[in-house]
């Protein structure tokens, strides 16, 4: 029997071990009359090296190289097979992982645990994981923890509890208990998680950190802090959890102070995740100075290569409106991914710089659905709906978000029929709508006052089991109210389990638009009782309610309380509503005084409200002033000419009225459909405006109807309600 010489063996091992590219590995055969006398230490090291390479390639999503190394290995251990199984699982190829598992010549506990974990990561594989778990010849704490985690992720907490009870006591704490706690916290059942935590004999830092995180996510910051202070051992995860808890509740100062306190702890090393959370909070809270400081800290700590942190910094500067800084960060990043490009793209789109955003979009080496959808949103914000369609048609893959972006673009630009048409196409393509899709098409139905269309969309919502989605419920309230069906709107509102500020605003506005001012006031009180904070939209609804119901004193109260009680500065639309309220009620001098006190240049809506009130009460002096202001602000708008001419005629100044009409014609100004609203702008409160076709909003505070604008009364209308049909006459 001839043995390989030491020199020959060393030479061949060196050839193999120096290969860095698996594709270049060649099979070296040993002649049949030559064998190795015994396994050498070097061959053992080579086996370990190959196993390490498989693991590394799998984690870096380089599955092709992992497979190549595995297939060319002269010998494989159970570790090799397990590493290959895990590589497939890490890359989402569960079926391939199972094939490797089934082909394994031998298995150990780690192999079984790896396959169970692979199934657990995919909640749809919980059944297969459970079956494997029952087949295991032997188990350890990791086996039980993995299976409990699987049941928790699938929401099967009863099964998790049963398995936890079967777990040998010696293996329960802390690993299995932590898995059960994580399952309950995922389901939002903090009370049950605390029960398990308090029953633990042995707790580790993960146990404590999990409950701290649970308290924080439920807004119970005080209890989270008490628990944090009781901890004997804390790591960076615990500190980061507490910092994130403060920041999530909007308490930037305490969160930032806590971060500085963590920095003073020598035993805790700041990591990129902590910095990322602070950076994101600086962006959302518009803390420019702190954001720059934290960015500088990240650079000093050598985190500039962290892609996730870099993306957050780009987003932060974009929120500040500092797009040059965001672009510089992007250019300086040594390593970028598609998310980096998307963050910069979104920054320019949010800044309304669509032209620059499109340049970035065209230069992107690769684009995903987010890239295309962001660009579609950018063009729709500029009213370029045809460009949106062009981009949409070029998309290689279209998901529900992309369809929704196009539909929302049409809605935002007042092209309601197009929005409905695209929604129908979406259904024909078998793309499942998401809640935002339904919210958009319901807004389109509301804009068209198309009740039948809205009812059909509501039926789709019920069919897809989305009737309890809050955003859809809010849109349904708005749709029914704008279609004049306030009772159904209120029925939807009452079905909302936990109404938010938007819910209350929608219903308050619904009552206001339909002449139920007192109901709006009652709902406003309920809103405060339930702890919901009113905003500018809330007060716009309240002032509109007072206007339509003639509640002057109440209107003054809410207008003044905006600044004094809620620290909300009234905007142009709030002033327009107050002028409208005072003018309709005959307090024209008070309305004029209010206009003189406006801290900014009054817009056309304010002067339009005064002009309408002047017509009702035949105040030619104020009508002339308001009309002159409107001539300056909107020189091509025929409405002030029409209304001023009518007022002159009503005041016995027929010649002046004729002169106004002559001036309008000499300037070539023709009356548009929107100008028909002038004929009913001074109707008494208690009326509802119903629009049967597209609606467009004037620069003023109230929506102006277009064609066939029918005014009709509601149940128990206010006095002197008039039923009028506006005919569009030049």
C-alpha positions as CSV (number, residue, x, y, z in Angstrom):
1,X,0.0,0.0,0.0
2,X,1.6,3.3,-1.2
3,X,1.1,6.3,1.0
4,X,1.1,9.9,-0.2
5,X,4.3,11.7,0.7
6,X,4.0,14.5,3.2
7,X,5.2,17.0,0.5
8,X,2.6,15.8,-2.0
9,X,-0.3,16.0,0.5
10,X,0.8,19.4,1.7
11,X,1.0,20.7,-1.8
12,X,-2.6,19.5,-2.7
13,X,-4.1,20.9,0.6
14,X,-2.4,24.3,-0.1
15,X,-4.0,24.3,-3.6
16,X,-7.4,23.7,-2.1
17,X,-7.2,26.0,0.9
18,X,-6.0,29.0,-1.2
19,X,-9.1,28.9,-3.4
20,X,-11.3,31.9,-2.6
21,X,-13.8,31.5,-5.3
22,X,-15.8,28.2,-4.9
23,X,-16.4,28.0,-8.7
24,X,-12.6,27.5,-9.1
25,X,-12.5,24.5,-6.8
26,X,-11.5,21.4,-8.7
27,X,-11.9,17.8,-7.7
28,X,-8.6,16.1,-6.9
29,X,-8.8,12.4,-7.0
30,X,-6.5,10.1,-5.2
31,X,-5.2,7.1,-7.2
32,X,-6.8,3.8,-6.3
33,X,-3.4,2.6,-5.0
34,X,-2.9,5.6,-2.8
35,X,-4.8,6.3,0.4
36,X,-4.4,8.6,3.4
37,X,-3.3,6.7,6.4
38,X,-5.4,8.8,8.9
39,X,-7.5,12.0,8.9
40,X,-5.2,14.9,9.3
41,X,-5.7,18.1,11.4
42,X,-5.5,20.1,8.2
43,X,-8.5,18.3,6.6
44,X,-10.5,18.9,9.7
45,X,-9.7,22.6,9.5
46,X,-10.7,22.7,5.9
47,X,-14.1,21.2,6.8
48,X,-14.6,23.9,9.4
49,X,-13.6,26.5,6.8
50,X,-16.1,25.3,4.3
51,X,-18.9,25.2,6.9
52,X,-18.1,28.7,7.9
53,X,-18.1,29.8,4.2
54,X,-21.6,28.3,3.7
55,X,-22.9,30.1,6.7
56,X,-21.3,33.4,5.6
57,X,-22.7,33.1,2.1
58,X,-26.1,32.2,3.4
59,X,-26.3,35.2,5.7
60,X,-25.1,37.6,2.9
61,X,-27.9,36.1,0.6
62,X,-25.2,34.7,-1.8
63,X,-27.0,31.4,-2.0
64,X,-25.3,30.4,-5.3
65,X,-21.8,30.4,-3.8
66,X,-23.1,28.6,-0.6
67,X,-24.5,25.8,-2.8
68,X,-21.3,25.6,-4.8
69,X,-19.1,25.2,-1.7
70,X,-21.4,22.6,-0.3
71,X,-21.6,20.5,-3.4
72,X,-17.8,20.5,-3.9
73,X,-16.9,19.5,-0.4
74,X,-15.1,16.1,-0.4
75,X,-16.6,15.2,2.9
76,X,-19.6,16.7,4.8
77,X,-20.4,16.6,8.5
78,X,-23.8,17.0,10.1
79,X,-22.7,20.7,10.7
80,X,-22.2,21.1,6.9
81,X,-25.7,19.8,6.2
82,X,-27.2,22.0,8.9
83,X,-25.4,25.0,7.6
84,X,-26.8,24.4,4.1
85,X,-30.2,23.9,5.4
86,X,-30.0,27.2,7.3
87,X,-28.7,29.0,4.3
88,X,-31.7,28.0,2.2
89,X,-34.0,28.9,5.1
90,X,-32.4,32.4,5.5
91,X,-33.1,33.0,1.9
92,X,-36.7,32.0,2.1
93,X,-36.4,28.7,0.2
94,X,-38.2,26.5,2.8
95,X,-38.8,23.7,0.4
96,X,-35.1,23.4,-0.5
97,X,-34.3,23.5,3.2
98,X,-36.6,20.6,3.8
99,X,-35.0,18.6,0.9
100,X,-31.6,19.0,2.5
101,X,-33.1,18.0,5.9
102,X,-34.7,14.8,4.3
103,X,-31.4,13.9,2.6
104,X,-29.2,14.2,5.7
105,X,-27.4,10.9,6.4
106,X,-27.6,11.8,10.1
107,X,-29.2,14.4,12.2
108,X,-28.6,15.9,15.6
109,X,-30.7,18.2,17.8
110,X,-29.3,21.3,16.0
111,X,-30.5,20.0,12.7
112,X,-34.0,19.4,13.9
113,X,-34.1,22.8,15.6
114,X,-32.8,24.5,12.4
115,X,-35.6,23.0,10.4
116,X,-38.3,23.8,13.0
117,X,-37.0,27.4,13.2
118,X,-37.1,27.7,9.4
119,X,-40.8,26.8,9.5
120,X,-41.5,29.0,12.5
121,X,-40.2,32.1,10.6
122,X,-42.9,31.5,8.1
123,X,-46.2,31.6,10.1
124,X,-47.8,29.4,7.4
125,X,-45.4,26.6,8.3
126,X,-46.4,26.3,12.0
127,X,-48.2,23.0,11.3
128,X,-45.1,21.4,9.7
129,X,-43.0,22.7,12.5
130,X,-45.3,21.2,15.1
131,X,-45.2,17.8,13.3
132,X,-41.4,17.8,13.2
133,X,-41.3,18.8,16.9
134,X,-43.4,15.7,17.8
135,X,-41.1,13.5,15.7
136,X,-37.9,14.6,17.4
137,X,-36.0,11.8,19.1
138,X,-34.8,14.2,21.7
139,X,-35.3,17.8,22.6
140,X,-33.7,20.6,24.4
141,X,-34.6,24.1,25.7
142,X,-34.1,25.6,22.2
143,X,-36.5,23.1,20.7
144,X,-39.3,24.1,23.1
145,X,-38.5,27.8,22.8
146,X,-38.6,27.6,19.0
147,X,-42.0,25.8,18.9
148,X,-43.5,28.2,21.5
149,X,-42.2,31.1,19.4
150,X,-43.9,29.6,16.3
151,X,-47.2,29.3,18.1
152,X,-46.9,32.9,19.3
153,X,-46.1,34.3,15.9
154,X,-49.1,32.4,14.5
155,X,-51.3,33.9,17.2
156,X,-52.0,30.4,18.6
157,X,-51.4,31.3,22.2
158,X,-53.5,28.4,23.7
159,X,-51.2,26.0,21.9
160,X,-48.2,28.0,23.2
161,X,-49.5,27.8,26.7
162,X,-50.0,24.0,26.4
163,X,-46.5,23.4,25.2
164,X,-45.1,25.7,27.8
165,X,-46.8,23.6,30.5
166,X,-45.3,20.4,28.9
167,X,-41.8,22.0,29.0
168,X,-39.5,20.5,31.7
169,X,-39.2,23.0,34.5
170,X,-35.5,23.1,34.2
171,X,-35.8,24.4,30.7
172,X,-38.6,27.0,31.2
173,X,-36.6,29.9,32.5
174,X,-35.6,32.1,31.0
175,X,-35.6,31.0,27.3
176,X,-39.0,29.4,27.0
177,X,-40.6,31.9,29.3
178,X,-39.2,34.7,27.1
179,X,-40.6,33.1,24.0
180,X,-44.1,33.0,25.6
181,X,-43.8,36.6,26.8
182,X,-42.9,37.6,23.2
183,X,-46.0,35.8,21.9
184,X,-48.3,37.6,24.3
185,X,-46.7,41.0,23.6
186,X,-47.1,40.4,19.8
187,X,-50.8,39.8,20.4
188,X,-51.0,43.0,22.5
189,X,-51.8,41.1,25.6
190,X,-49.6,42.9,28.1
191,X,-51.4,41.6,31.1
192,X,-50.7,37.9,30.2
193,X,-47.1,38.8,29.4
194,X,-46.7,40.3,32.9
195,X,-48.3,37.2,34.4
196,X,-45.6,35.0,32.8
197,X,-42.9,37.4,33.8
198,X,-43.9,37.6,37.4
199,X,-44.1,33.7,37.6
200,X,-40.5,33.3,36.4
201,X,-38.0,32.0,38.9
202,X,-35.0,33.1,36.8
203,X,-35.1,36.2,34.7
204,X,-32.5,37.5,32.4
205,X,-32.0,40.9,30.7
206,X,-34.2,39.8,27.8
207,X,-37.1,39.1,30.2
208,X,-36.9,42.5,31.8
209,X,-36.4,44.4,28.5
210,X,-39.4,42.6,26.9
211,X,-41.8,43.8,29.7
212,X,-40.2,47.3,29.6
213,X,-40.9,47.4,25.8
214,X,-44.5,46.1,26.4
215,X,-45.2,48.9,28.9
216,X,-43.7,51.5,26.5
217,X,-45.8,50.3,23.5
218,X,-48.9,50.6,25.6
219,X,-48.0,54.2,26.6
220,X,-47.3,53.3,30.2
221,X,-44.0,55.1,30.4
222,X,-44.1,55.6,34.1
223,X,-44.4,51.9,34.8
224,X,-41.7,51.1,32.2
225,X,-39.4,53.5,34.0
226,X,-40.1,52.0,37.4
227,X,-39.3,48.5,36.0
228,X,-36.1,49.8,34.3
229,X,-34.9,51.3,37.6
230,X,-35.3,48.0,39.3
231,X,-33.2,46.1,36.8
232,X,-29.8,44.9,38.2
233,X,-28.4,44.4,34.7
234,X,-29.1,46.6,31.6
235,X,-27.7,46.4,28.1
236,X,-27.9,48.7,25.1
237,X,-31.2,47.0,24.0
238,X,-32.8,47.9,27.4
239,X,-31.7,51.5,27.2
240,X,-32.8,51.8,23.5
241,X,-36.2,50.4,24.4
242,X,-36.7,53.0,27.1
243,X,-35.4,55.8,24.9
244,X,-37.7,54.7,22.1
245,X,-40.6,54.6,24.6
246,X,-40.2,58.2,25.5
247,X,-39.8,59.3,21.8
248,X,-42.8,57.3,20.6
249,X,-45.0,59.2,23.0
250,X,-43.7,62.5,21.7
251,X,-41.6,63.2,24.8
252,X,-38.5,64.2,22.9
253,X,-36.8,66.0,25.8
254,X,-36.9,63.1,28.2
255,X,-36.0,60.7,25.5
256,X,-32.9,62.7,24.4
257,X,-31.9,63.2,28.1
258,X,-32.1,59.5,28.6
259,X,-29.9,59.0,25.6
260,X,-27.3,61.3,27.0
261,X,-27.5,59.4,30.3
262,X,-26.9,56.2,28.5
263,X,-23.8,57.7,26.9
264,X,-22.4,58.4,30.4
265,X,-22.7,54.7,31.3
266,X,-19.3,53.2,30.6
267,X,-20.6,49.6,30.5
268,X,-23.1,50.3,27.8
269,X,-21.9,50.7,24.2
270,X,-24.0,52.8,21.9
271,X,-24.9,50.9,18.7
272,X,-26.2,52.1,15.3
273,X,-29.8,51.1,16.2
274,X,-29.9,53.5,19.1
275,X,-28.5,56.3,17.0
276,X,-31.0,55.5,14.2
277,X,-33.9,55.9,16.7
278,X,-32.7,59.3,17.8
279,X,-32.1,60.4,14.3
280,X,-35.7,59.5,13.3
281,X,-37.1,61.3,16.3
282,X,-35.1,64.4,15.5
283,X,-36.7,64.3,12.0
284,X,-40.3,63.8,13.2
285,X,-39.9,66.4,15.9
286,X,-38.1,68.9,13.6
287,X,-35.0,69.1,16.0
288,X,-32.5,70.4,13.5
289,X,-29.7,71.2,16.0
290,X,-29.9,67.9,17.9
291,X,-30.2,66.0,14.5
292,X,-26.9,67.5,13.3
293,X,-25.2,66.7,16.6
294,X,-26.3,63.1,16.5
295,X,-25.2,62.8,12.9
296,X,-21.8,64.1,13.9
297,X,-21.7,61.6,16.8
298,X,-22.5,58.8,14.4
299,X,-19.6,59.8,12.2
300,X,-17.2,60.0,15.1
301,X,-18.2,56.6,16.3
302,X,-17.5,55.1,12.9
303,X,-21.1,54.3,12.0
304,X,-20.9,55.9,8.5
305,X,-20.9,52.5,6.9
306,X,-24.2,51.4,8.5
307,X,-26.7,51.6,5.6
308,X,-29.8,51.6,7.8
309,X,-28.5,54.5,9.8
310,X,-27.4,56.4,6.7
311,X,-30.9,56.0,5.2
312,X,-32.4,57.4,8.4
313,X,-30.1,60.4,8.2
314,X,-31.1,61.1,4.6
315,X,-34.8,60.9,5.7
316,X,-34.1,63.3,8.7
317,X,-32.5,66.0,6.5
318,X,-35.3,65.6,4.0
319,X,-37.8,66.3,6.8
320,X,-35.9,69.4,7.7
321,X,-36.1,70.5,4.1
322,X,-32.3,70.3,3.8
323,X,-32.1,68.4,0.5
324,X,-28.5,69.5,-0.2
325,X,-27.4,67.9,3.1
326,X,-29.5,64.8,2.3
327,X,-28.0,64.5,-1.1
328,X,-24.5,64.9,0.4
329,X,-25.1,62.1,2.9
330,X,-26.3,59.9,0.0
331,X,-23.2,60.7,-2.1
332,X,-20.8,60.1,0.9
333,X,-22.3,56.7,1.8
334,X,-19.7,54.1,0.9
335,X,-22.4,51.4,0.7
336,X,-25.9,52.1,-0.5
337,X,-29.0,50.0,-1.3
338,X,-32.2,50.7,-3.1
339,X,-33.7,52.0,0.1
340,X,-31.1,54.8,0.1
341,X,-32.1,55.9,-3.3
342,X,-35.8,55.7,-2.4
343,X,-35.2,57.8,0.8
344,X,-33.6,60.6,-1.3
345,X,-36.3,60.3,-4.0
346,X,-39.0,60.7,-1.4
347,X,-37.3,63.7,0.1
348,X,-37.4,65.6,-3.2
349,X,-41.0,64.5,-3.8
350,X,-42.1,65.7,-0.4
351,X,-40.4,69.0,-1.1
352,X,-42.4,69.3,-4.3
353,X,-39.2,69.3,-6.4
354,X,-40.6,66.8,-8.9
355,X,-38.1,67.7,-11.6
356,X,-35.1,66.9,-9.5
357,X,-36.8,63.8,-8.1
358,X,-37.3,62.6,-11.7
359,X,-33.6,63.0,-12.4
360,X,-32.8,60.9,-9.4
361,X,-35.3,58.3,-10.5
362,X,-33.9,58.0,-14.0
363,X,-30.3,57.6,-12.6
364,X,-31.3,54.9,-10.1
365,X,-29.4,51.6,-11.1
366,X,-32.4,49.6,-10.0
367,X,-36.0,50.5,-9.1
368,X,-38.5,48.7,-7.0
369,X,-42.3,49.2,-6.6
370,X,-41.5,51.9,-4.0
371,X,-39.4,53.9,-6.4
372,X,-42.1,53.8,-9.1
373,X,-44.9,54.6,-6.7
374,X,-43.0,57.5,-5.1
375,X,-42.5,59.0,-8.5
376,X,-46.2,58.5,-9.4
377,X,-47.1,60.3,-6.2
378,X,-44.8,63.2,-7.1
379,X,-46.3,63.7,-10.5
380,X,-49.9,63.5,-9.2
381,X,-49.1,66.2,-6.6
382,X,-48.3,68.5,-9.5
383,X,-51.5,67.5,-11.3
384,X,-49.7,65.6,-14.0
385,X,-52.0,62.6,-14.1
386,X,-51.1,61.6,-17.6
387,X,-47.5,61.3,-16.6
388,X,-48.6,59.1,-13.7
389,X,-50.4,56.8,-16.1
390,X,-47.4,56.7,-18.4
391,X,-45.1,55.7,-15.5
392,X,-47.7,53.2,-14.2
393,X,-47.8,51.5,-17.6
394,X,-44.0,51.2,-17.6
395,X,-43.9,49.5,-14.2
396,X,-42.6,45.9,-14.5
397,X,-44.6,44.8,-11.5
398,X,-47.7,46.5,-10.1
399,X,-49.0,45.9,-6.6
400,X,-52.0,47.3,-4.7
401,X,-49.9,50.3,-3.5
402,X,-49.1,51.3,-7.0
403,X,-52.7,51.1,-8.1
404,X,-53.8,53.1,-5.1
405,X,-51.2,55.8,-5.8
406,X,-52.8,56.3,-9.3
407,X,-56.3,56.3,-7.9
408,X,-55.4,58.7,-5.1
409,X,-53.8,61.0,-7.6
410,X,-57.0,61.3,-9.6
411,X,-59.0,61.9,-6.4
412,X,-56.6,64.6,-5.2
413,X,-56.8,66.3,-8.6
414,X,-60.6,66.2,-8.6
415,X,-60.8,63.7,-11.5
416,X,-63.4,61.5,-9.6
417,X,-64.8,59.6,-12.6
418,X,-61.3,58.6,-13.6
419,X,-60.6,57.4,-10.1
420,X,-63.7,55.2,-10.1
421,X,-62.8,53.9,-13.6
422,X,-59.3,52.9,-12.4
423,X,-60.7,51.2,-9.3
424,X,-62.9,49.1,-11.5
425,X,-59.8,48.2,-13.7
426,X,-58.0,47.2,-10.5
427,X,-60.8,44.8,-9.5
428,X,-60.8,43.3,-13.1
429,X,-57.0,42.7,-12.7
430,X,-57.8,40.7,-9.5
431,X,-55.6,43.1,-7.4
432,X,-56.9,43.2,-3.9
433,X,-57.7,46.7,-2.7
434,X,-56.2,47.9,0.6
435,X,-57.8,50.3,3.1
436,X,-56.3,53.3,1.5
437,X,-57.7,52.3,-1.9
438,X,-61.2,52.1,-0.5
439,X,-60.7,55.5,1.3
440,X,-59.7,57.1,-2.0
441,X,-62.6,55.7,-4.0
442,X,-65.1,56.6,-1.2
443,X,-63.7,60.1,-1.4
444,X,-64.3,60.1,-5.2
445,X,-67.9,59.0,-4.6
446,X,-68.3,61.8,-2.0
447,X,-66.9,64.3,-4.5
448,X,-69.5,63.2,-7.1
449,X,-72.3,62.9,-4.4
450,X,-72.8,59.5,-6.1
451,X,-74.6,57.6,-3.3
452,X,-75.3,54.5,-5.4
453,X,-71.6,54.3,-6.3
454,X,-70.7,54.7,-2.6
455,X,-73.1,51.9,-1.6
456,X,-71.5,49.5,-4.1
457,X,-68.0,50.4,-2.7
458,X,-69.4,49.9,0.8
459,X,-70.6,46.4,-0.3
460,X,-67.0,45.6,-1.5
461,X,-65.7,46.7,1.9
462,X,-68.1,44.3,3.7
463,X,-67.2,41.5,1.2
464,X,-63.5,41.8,2.0
465,X,-64.0,42.0,5.8
466,X,-62.6,45.6,6.1
467,X,-65.7,47.2,7.6
468,X,-63.9,47.8,10.9
469,X,-60.8,49.5,9.4
470,X,-60.7,52.9,11.0
471,X,-59.6,54.8,7.9
472,X,-62.4,53.2,5.8
473,X,-65.0,54.0,8.5
474,X,-64.0,57.6,8.6
475,X,-64.2,57.7,4.8
476,X,-67.7,56.1,4.9
477,X,-68.9,58.8,7.4
478,X,-67.6,61.5,5.0
479,X,-69.1,59.8,1.9
480,X,-72.6,59.4,3.4
481,X,-72.7,62.9,4.8
482,X,-71.7,64.5,1.5
483,X,-74.3,62.5,-0.3
484,X,-76.9,64.0,2.2
485,X,-77.4,60.8,4.1
486,X,-76.4,62.0,7.6
487,X,-78.3,59.3,9.5
488,X,-76.2,56.5,7.8
489,X,-73.1,58.6,8.4
490,X,-73.9,58.7,12.1
491,X,-74.7,55.0,12.1
492,X,-71.2,54.3,10.8
493,X,-69.7,56.7,13.3
494,X,-71.4,54.9,16.2
495,X,-70.0,51.6,15.0
496,X,-66.4,52.8,15.4
497,X,-64.9,51.1,18.4
498,X,-62.3,53.7,19.2
499,X,-62.9,56.9,17.2
500,X,-59.9,59.1,16.7
501,X,-59.7,62.9,16.0
502,X,-60.3,62.2,12.3
503,X,-63.5,60.3,13.1
504,X,-64.9,63.1,15.3
505,X,-63.9,65.7,12.7
506,X,-65.7,63.7,9.9
507,X,-68.9,63.5,11.9
508,X,-68.8,67.0,13.2
509,X,-68.4,68.2,9.6
510,X,-71.2,65.9,8.5
511,X,-73.6,67.5,11.0
512,X,-72.4,70.9,10.1
513,X,-72.9,70.5,6.3
514,X,-76.3,69.1,6.9
515,X,-77.5,71.9,9.2
516,X,-77.3,70.1,12.5
517,X,-75.3,72.7,14.4
518,X,-76.4,71.6,17.9
519,X,-75.4,68.0,17.2
520,X,-71.9,69.2,16.1
521,X,-71.6,71.0,19.5
522,X,-72.7,67.9,21.4
523,X,-70.3,65.8,19.5
524,X,-67.5,68.3,20.2
525,X,-68.1,68.0,23.9
526,X,-68.0,64.2,23.7
527,X,-64.8,64.4,21.8
528,X,-63.2,66.3,24.6
529,X,-64.6,64.0,27.2
530,X,-63.0,61.0,25.5
531,X,-59.6,62.7,25.5
532,X,-59.3,63.4,21.8
533,X,-57.4,66.7,21.1
534,X,-59.2,69.0,18.6
535,X,-57.2,70.5,15.8
536,X,-57.7,73.1,13.1
537,X,-60.0,70.9,11.1
538,X,-62.2,70.3,14.1
539,X,-62.7,74.0,14.6
540,X,-63.3,74.5,10.9
541,X,-66.2,72.0,11.3
542,X,-67.5,73.8,14.4
543,X,-67.5,77.2,12.8
544,X,-69.2,75.8,9.7
545,X,-71.8,74.2,12.0
546,X,-72.4,77.5,13.7
547,X,-72.6,79.3,10.3
548,X,-75.2,76.9,8.9
549,X,-77.3,77.0,12.1
550,X,-76.9,80.7,12.8
551,X,-75.2,80.2,16.2
552,X,-73.3,83.5,16.4
553,X,-72.4,83.4,20.1
554,X,-71.3,79.9,20.0
555,X,-69.2,80.6,16.8
556,X,-67.5,83.5,18.6
557,X,-66.7,81.2,21.6
558,X,-65.1,78.5,19.5
559,X,-63.2,81.0,17.4
560,X,-61.7,82.7,20.4
561,X,-61.0,79.5,22.3
562,X,-58.8,78.3,19.4
563,X,-56.0,80.6,20.5
564,X,-56.8,81.0,24.2
565,X,-57.6,77.4,25.2
566,X,-56.0,75.1,22.6
567,X,-53.1,77.3,21.3
568,X,-54.2,76.9,17.7
569,X,-53.7,79.9,15.5
570,X,-56.8,80.5,13.3
571,X,-56.1,80.2,9.6
572,X,-57.6,82.0,6.6
573,X,-60.5,79.5,6.4
574,X,-61.4,80.0,10.0
575,X,-61.6,83.8,9.4
576,X,-63.7,83.2,6.3
577,X,-66.2,81.1,8.3
578,X,-66.5,83.7,11.0
579,X,-67.1,86.5,8.4
580,X,-69.7,84.2,6.7
581,X,-71.4,83.6,10.1
582,X,-71.5,87.3,11.1
583,X,-72.5,88.4,7.7
584,X,-75.4,85.9,7.3
585,X,-76.6,86.9,10.7
586,X,-76.6,90.6,9.8
587,X,-73.6,91.7,11.8
588,X,-71.8,93.1,8.7
589,X,-69.9,95.8,10.6
590,X,-68.6,93.3,13.1
591,X,-67.6,91.1,10.1
592,X,-65.7,94.1,8.6
593,X,-63.9,94.8,11.9
594,X,-62.9,91.1,12.0
595,X,-61.4,91.4,8.5
596,X,-59.5,94.5,9.5
597,X,-58.0,92.5,12.4
598,X,-56.8,89.6,10.2
599,X,-53.0,89.2,10.9
600,X,-52.4,88.4,7.2
601,X,-53.6,89.5,3.8
602,X,-57.2,88.3,3.5
603,X,-57.7,85.8,0.8
604,X,-60.6,85.6,-1.7
605,X,-62.7,83.4,0.5
606,X,-62.9,86.0,3.2
607,X,-63.9,88.8,0.7
608,X,-66.3,86.4,-1.0
609,X,-68.1,85.7,2.3
610,X,-68.5,89.5,2.9
611,X,-69.8,90.0,-0.7
612,X,-72.4,87.2,-0.3
613,X,-73.5,88.7,3.1
614,X,-73.7,92.2,1.5
615,X,-76.0,90.8,-1.1
616,X,-78.3,89.3,1.5
617,X,-78.6,92.5,3.5
618,X,-78.2,95.0,0.6
619,X,-75.0,96.7,1.9
620,X,-73.8,98.3,-1.3
621,X,-70.8,100.0,0.4
622,X,-69.4,96.8,1.7
623,X,-70.3,95.0,-1.5
624,X,-68.2,97.5,-3.5
625,X,-65.2,97.1,-1.2
626,X,-65.4,93.3,-1.3
627,X,-65.9,93.2,-5.1
628,X,-62.9,95.5,-5.7
629,X,-60.7,93.2,-3.6
630,X,-61.9,90.2,-5.5
631,X,-61.3,92.0,-8.8
632,X,-57.6,92.4,-7.7
633,X,-57.2,88.8,-6.3
634,X,-59.1,87.0,-9.1
635,X,-59.2,89.3,-12.2
636,X,-60.7,86.5,-14.4
637,X,-63.5,85.5,-12.0
638,X,-66.9,86.6,-13.1
639,X,-68.6,86.0,-9.7
640,X,-67.9,89.4,-8.1
641,X,-69.2,91.1,-11.2
642,X,-72.4,89.1,-11.2
643,X,-73.1,89.5,-7.5
644,X,-72.2,93.2,-7.5
645,X,-74.5,93.8,-10.4
646,X,-77.4,92.0,-8.7
647,X,-76.8,94.1,-5.5
648,X,-76.8,97.3,-7.4
649,X,-80.1,96.4,-9.0
650,X,-81.6,95.3,-5.7
651,X,-80.5,98.6,-4.1
652,X,-82.2,100.6,-6.8
653,X,-78.9,101.4,-8.6
654,X,-79.8,99.8,-11.9
655,X,-77.6,101.9,-14.0
656,X,-74.6,101.1,-11.8
657,X,-75.5,97.4,-12.1
658,X,-75.6,97.7,-15.9
659,X,-72.2,99.4,-15.9
660,X,-70.7,96.5,-13.9
661,X,-72.1,94.1,-16.5
662,X,-70.7,96.2,-19.3
663,X,-67.3,96.2,-17.6
664,X,-67.3,92.4,-17.3
665,X,-68.1,92.0,-21.0
666,X,-65.5,94.5,-22.1
667,X,-62.8,92.6,-20.3
668,X,-63.9,89.4,-22.0
669,X,-64.9,87.7,-18.7
670,X,-67.4,84.9,-19.1
671,X,-69.4,83.2,-16.4
672,X,-68.1,79.7,-15.6
673,X,-70.2,77.0,-14.0
674,X,-68.6,77.9,-10.6
675,X,-70.1,81.4,-10.9
676,X,-73.6,79.8,-10.6
677,X,-72.9,79.4,-7.0
678,X,-73.1,83.2,-6.6
679,X,-76.9,82.9,-7.1
680,X,-77.2,81.0,-3.9
681,X,-74.2,82.2,-1.9
682,X,-76.5,84.2,0.4
683,X,-79.2,81.5,1.0
684,X,-80.2,81.2,4.7
685,X,-78.6,78.6,6.9
686,X,-80.2,75.2,7.0
687,X,-79.5,74.3,3.3
688,X,-77.4,71.6,1.9
689,X,-75.5,71.8,-1.3
690,X,-75.6,68.6,-3.4
691,X,-73.3,68.3,-6.4
692,X,-74.2,65.9,-9.2
693,X,-71.0,66.0,-11.1
694,X,-67.4,67.0,-10.5
695,X,-66.7,69.4,-7.6
696,X,-63.9,71.9,-7.6
697,X,-62.8,73.9,-4.7
698,X,-62.4,77.7,-4.9
699,X,-59.6,79.4,-3.0
700,X,-62.2,80.3,-0.5
701,X,-63.4,78.2,2.4
702,X,-66.5,76.7,1.0
703,X,-66.8,74.2,-1.9
704,X,-68.4,75.7,-5.0
705,X,-70.8,73.5,-7.0
706,X,-70.5,73.1,-10.7
707,X,-73.4,71.9,-12.9
708,X,-77.0,71.3,-11.8
709,X,-76.3,72.3,-8.2
710,X,-79.5,71.5,-6.4
711,X,-80.3,73.1,-3.1
712,X,-82.7,71.2,-0.9
713,X,-83.9,71.2,2.7
714,X,-83.4,68.6,5.4
715,X,-85.7,67.3,8.1
716,X,-86.6,70.2,10.6
717,X,-84.9,72.9,8.5
718,X,-84.1,76.3,9.7
719,X,-86.6,79.1,9.0
720,X,-86.9,80.4,5.5
721,X,-85.1,77.5,3.8
722,X,-85.5,77.9,0.0
723,X,-85.5,75.1,-2.5
724,X,-83.7,76.3,-5.5
725,X,-82.3,74.9,-8.8
726,X,-79.3,76.8,-10.1
727,X,-79.5,77.2,-13.8
728,X,-76.2,78.0,-15.5
729,X,-76.9,81.0,-17.6
730,X,-74.4,83.3,-19.2
